[in-house]
Amino acid sequence: MGIAHRDLKPSNLLIDQYNRIKIADFGLAVSAEKNQKITRFGGSLTFSSPEIIKGLKHDPFKADIWALGITFYCLVFGKIPYTATTEDELKQQISDAKITIPATCDKRISIILDMILKPDPDERPTAAGVLQIFNYIRPKKPQLRFPNVERKVRFKSQQVESSHLARKIPAGHRRNSAVIEHN
């Protein structure tokens, strides 16, 4: 028995002061058995898996892995992997499951995305498998950077710093705790 989130996306991931990721908003989460199929749709269209868009019974854990892959794509490239201008076009592009990874992409990131964003949910790794992928390809000293995210987070942090509200942050709390720091 496990919990499937069913609404993984960048806005539901929080980063604490130690750069640990915390998952938020379990409003659509379901309790399910391994390999259990469900029919209920939940979550944001952009992060939905092809099998959800097709209206098929689906494994909510495998759908979460797809959403994690789309989220990772957004963090790396600063945009979603679809070019649709209408909801119907978006549904078709998700259903087709053709995600283009730019040729200039770091090979390690490309490997991760390729392994996670499999059109066939049975070919997607489990959550434990995703962690193994990250640990296997991760360099000894972290070197992966997400410049698009860093710029946006720093910009938002600077806006908060300069606002009147920032001056009301209690003593002992870091004003720039949202900044992603890398060694």
N, C-alpha and C positions, 0 to 999 in steps of 0.2 A: 504494500500500500504506500502511496506517495502523494504528493501535492503537485499538480500541474498549475502553473501560474495563469496561462492563457492570455496574458496581455503584456508580454515582455516587449519593451521598447525603450529608447534612450531616456524618456521622461520618467520612467519607472525604475531607473537605476540611480542610486545616490552614492556619492563618494565621501567617505568620512575623512577626518584630518590625518589618518594614517594611510590614505589612498586605498582603503578597502572598499569594495563595492558592496552595497546593500540593496536588496530588491525591495521595492515598495509597491503598494496598491494591490492587495490580494483580493479585491472585490469580485473578480471573475474566476478565482481559483477553484479547482475541483479536486476532490480526493478520488484517486483511481488506482486500480491494480495495474501491474506491469502488463503491457500488451492489450489492455482494455481499450475498446473502441467506443467513441462517443459521437453523437450527431450534433450536439449543441454548438453553435457558433458563438465565439466570444472574442473580444479584443479589437484591436485597430486593424482596419482593412490592409493598410500598407505592410503590416508585419505578419499578416496571415499567410499560412502555408498553401501550396497549390491544392492539396487535398481538401482543405477547408473551403476554398473558393469553388471547387468542383462539387461541393455539397456531399462529399463522401463521409462515411464513418471513418473516424481517424483516431490515432493514438495521440492524446493531448500532450504527452511528453515529447514525442517526435515533432509535433507542431511547435512546441516551445523551443526546440533546437533550431528549427527554421527561423523563428522570430529572433533568436539569439544571433544567428548568422546575419540577418538583415540589420540588426542593431550594430553588430561589429562592423559591417560594411559602412554604415552611417558614421560611426566613430572614426574609421580610417579615412574615408573619402569626403566626409562632410556633406553628404547628400544621399538620398535613397537611390537604389539601383534601377529605378524605373523612370521612363520618360513620358508616361501617360499624361494626358491633359484632361481626361474625363474618368469618371468612376468605372465605366464599362471598359475603357482601354486599360486601366489599372488592373481590373480583374482578369482581363485576357493576358496581360504581361505576367502576372503572378501565376496564372494557370499554366502558361507556357514554360515557366521556370527557367528562362534563359537569362542568367545573370552574367554580365560581362565584367570581368576583372581587368582593369587597365594593365597593359603590358609593362608599364613602369612600376607596378606594385612590387614591394618587397616580396621575395619568394616565400618567406615564412608565412606572411599574411595571406598570400595567394593559396598556399597549401591549406591553411585553416579554413578559408572561405570555401574552397573547393570541396573539402571533406564535410563541411556542415551543410552547405546549400545543395544537397542532393535532391533532385525532383522526386525520387522514390523514397518515401519516409523510412522504409525498411533498410535503406543504405545509409541513413544518417546515424551518427554515433549517439550513444547515450550521454547524459550529462557527465558521468564519470569518464567516458571516452573523450569528451571535449577537453576536460581537464588534462587527461593524458596527452592529447595532441599539443596543448599549450606547453605543458612541461617538457615534452620531448623536443620541441623546436625552439624553446626559449633559450637564449644564450645564458651563460653562467651569470653575467652581469647584465641586467635588463638594458636593452638598447632600443627597443621599439618605441617610437614616438608617434603621437597622433596630433600633428600640427594644426589641423583644422579645429579639433576639439580644444586644444590648448589656447588658440587665439580667441575662440568664442568664450571660453570660460574665463580667461584673463580679462577680456573686454567687459564681460558682465561683472566681474569682481571689481574692476576699476570703477564701473558705474556706481556700484553699491558703495565703494569706498568714498566716492565724492558726494554721495547723497547725504541729506540731513539724517536719514534713518540710520546710516552707518555709525553716526556719532552716538547713537543710543544703544549700541551693542554693549552688553554688560562686560565689566572688567574680567579678564581671564579668557575671553573668547577671541579667537583669531578672526579678524575681519576678512581675511583672504583665504579662509579655510576651503573654499571651493576651487582654489587654484590647483591644478594638477602639477605636482612637482616631480621632476626626474633627476636622477643622479648623473 
